Amino acid sequence: MATTRVQSGASYYGIMELSGNLWERPVTVGNPTGRDFSGNGDGVVSNVGNANYPWWPGINAIGVGVRGGGWASVAISLILSGRDIAAHWCWSSAITVVVVVGRHLSN
């Protein structure tokens, strides 16, 4: 039985299962908005799931990237240490499109 965060495979803050059903949206250092962020949240979100701090990167996704993978992701997307899609991403109404410098992935 795992008794430490490292043994259990948890994130730095002890969060389990970061590569499952949904992409995680961390603050990124891949653009100026993300790099300007200097703080931590309180773990509380609004009734629609958005951060409750005005200085947190916005719901428009500027300042965040994605990590892990979603239910339709290819296996390579589930590698949490991968940084390919952690800096920039965008959505299309018809297909999930991930834009990466030098390469283009789609699910």
N, C-alpha and C positions, 0 to 999 in steps of 0.2 A: 504494500500500500504506500502510495506517495505521501510524504509528510512535508514536503517543501514546495514552493511555487515552481521551481525549476523541475523537480521530479514529476510534478503533475502536468507540466506543459502549459501552465497558465501564462498570461501576459505579464508585463512588468508590474501592473497594478492588481494582479491576481484574477483577471478575467479569463474565464474558460470558454472554449469553443468559439474562436474568432474566425473560423473558416467554414462556417456552416451555411445556413439558409439565406443570409443576407450579407451584402458587402458592408464592411465597417467603414465609416467616414472619419478618419483622423485628420487633425490639423496638419497641413503639409509645410515643408520648407521649400517646396518646388515653385513657389511664386511669392511675390512681395507681401500679399495679404496674409498668407500663412506665416511668413517669417516675422511679420510685425506683431503677431499674437504673442503675448507674454503673460500667461496665466493658466489657471486650472479652473475647470468648472466645479460645480458642487454636486453633480450627479442627478440634479433635478431637471426635469424637462417640462415644457408647457403641455397643456392637454392635447395638443396635436403632435407632440414629440420633438419640438424644437428647443434649442438651448434657451435658458432663461436669462442669460447675460447679454447685454447689448454689444459688448466688445467681442463676443464669440464670432468666428467666421459665419457669415450668413447662410440662409437656406438656399441661396442661389449657387452654392457650391464653390464660390470663390474663396480660396484659403483652405480648402480641404481636398483630399484625394480619396482613394479607396484602397482597402487592403482586404486580403482574404478572398472570398468568392461567394457567389450566390447560388441559388438552386439550379440555375442553368449554366453555371460557369464550367469551363474546361478545367481539368485537374491541375494544370500548371498554375492557374489563378489562385489555387488554394494554398500556395506557399506563402505564409505570412511574412517571411523574411524578404520576399521579393519586393522591389521598389518600383517596378515598371509602371504600375498604375497608381502609385501613391502620390504622384505630383500633379497629374492633370487627368480629367475625364470629362465626358459629355454624354448626354442621352439623345437618342433619336426616338421619335414616337413609334417607329416601326421595329426597330432593332436596337439592342444595347450595343453601343459603339464605344470602345475605349481607344483613345488617341494617345500614343506613346511616341516620344521622339525616336524617329528612325524605324518605327514599325506600327502596324495597325492591327488590332485584334478585334474580333467581334464574336458575340455569342449568339 
